[in-house]
Amino acid sequence: MQVIERRILELAPGQFDAYREWELGNRAVEESVGGFPEKRYCRAIAGALPMGTIVWERAWTNLAACDEAYRRLYHREGRHNAPSPEVVVSQRQEFYLTWSPGAKPSS
């Protein structure tokens, strides 16, 4: 069953360009490590999240593929750092199993 990874990042005011630059560098690192699906990016403009919050998602074939890719990323030399606290005020990571109303649920 496919797994959706979602990251929700609240940026400090005026830090969108700094985050975008960091994300471009992070994308290159993930590509060099391999095994990371492409991300889909969104930016909140209305609703429950603060305006300017960044949300990205990617679809994994399963949780084992996600674990393996992050294991390789975190154990490589020259590990890429997370964005600074001056750029990202808070963040959280969520995982979801995809499902269909017509499909029999798995336990």
C-alpha positions in Angstrom: 0.0 0.0 0.0 1.4 3.4 -1.0 2.5 5.8 1.8 2.3 9.6 1.6 4.9 11.6 3.4 3.8 15.2 4.2 6.0 17.8 5.8 4.5 21.1 7.0 6.9 24.0 7.6 6.0 27.3 9.1 8.5 29.9 7.7 9.6 33.0 9.5 8.3 36.2 7.8 10.2 37.1 4.7 12.1 33.7 4.5 10.5 32.1 1.5 13.4 32.7 -0.8 15.9 31.4 1.8 13.9 28.3 2.2 13.5 27.8 -1.6 17.3 28.1 -1.9 17.8 25.5 0.8 15.3 23.2 -0.8 17.1 23.4 -4.1 20.3 22.3 -2.4 18.5 19.5 -0.5 16.9 18.3 -3.7 20.4 17.9 -5.2 21.5 15.9 -2.2 18.5 13.6 -2.3 19.1 13.0 -6.0 22.7 12.1 -5.3 21.7 9.6 -2.6 18.9 8.2 -4.7 15.6 6.5 -3.9 13.7 9.7 -3.1 10.4 10.3 -5.0 9.8 13.7 -6.4 8.1 16.2 -4.0 4.9 18.2 -4.7 5.1 21.6 -3.1 2.2 23.9 -1.8 2.2 27.2 -0.1 -0.7 28.1 2.2 -2.7 31.2 1.2 -5.9 30.6 3.3 -7.3 28.2 5.8 -6.1 26.8 9.1 -2.4 27.1 8.5 -0.6 30.4 8.8 -0.2 32.2 5.4 3.0 31.3 3.7 3.3 27.9 5.4 5.0 25.4 3.0 3.6 21.9 2.6 5.3 19.3 0.6 4.3 15.7 -0.1 5.7 12.7 -1.8 4.4 9.2 -2.5 6.5 6.2 -1.4 5.8 2.6 -2.7 5.9 1.5 1.0 7.3 2.5 4.3 10.4 0.3 3.9 11.4 2.3 0.8 11.1 5.5 2.8 13.1 4.1 5.7 15.9 2.9 3.4 16.2 6.2 1.6 16.4 8.3 4.8 18.9 5.8 6.3 21.2 6.3 3.3 20.7 10.1 3.5 21.5 10.3 7.3 24.5 8.0 7.1 26.4 9.5 4.2 29.4 11.7 4.6 28.9 15.5 4.4 25.3 15.2 5.6 23.2 18.1 4.5 21.8 20.1 7.5 18.2 21.1 8.0 17.2 24.7 7.3 18.1 27.1 10.1 15.7 28.1 12.8 15.8 31.6 11.5 14.2 30.3 8.3 11.9 27.5 9.6 10.0 28.4 12.8 8.4 25.0 13.2 7.8 21.8 11.2 6.1 18.5 11.5 6.1 15.3 9.5 3.1 13.1 8.8 2.7 9.8 7.1 -0.5 8.4 5.6 -1.6 5.1 4.0 -3.5 5.6 0.8 -6.9 3.8 0.5 -9.9 3.6 -1.6 -13.5 3.2 -0.4 -13.9 0.3 -2.9 -10.9 -1.6 -1.7 -10.9 -4.1 1.2 -8.9 -2.5 4.0 -5.7 -4.3 5.2 -5.0 -4.7 8.9 
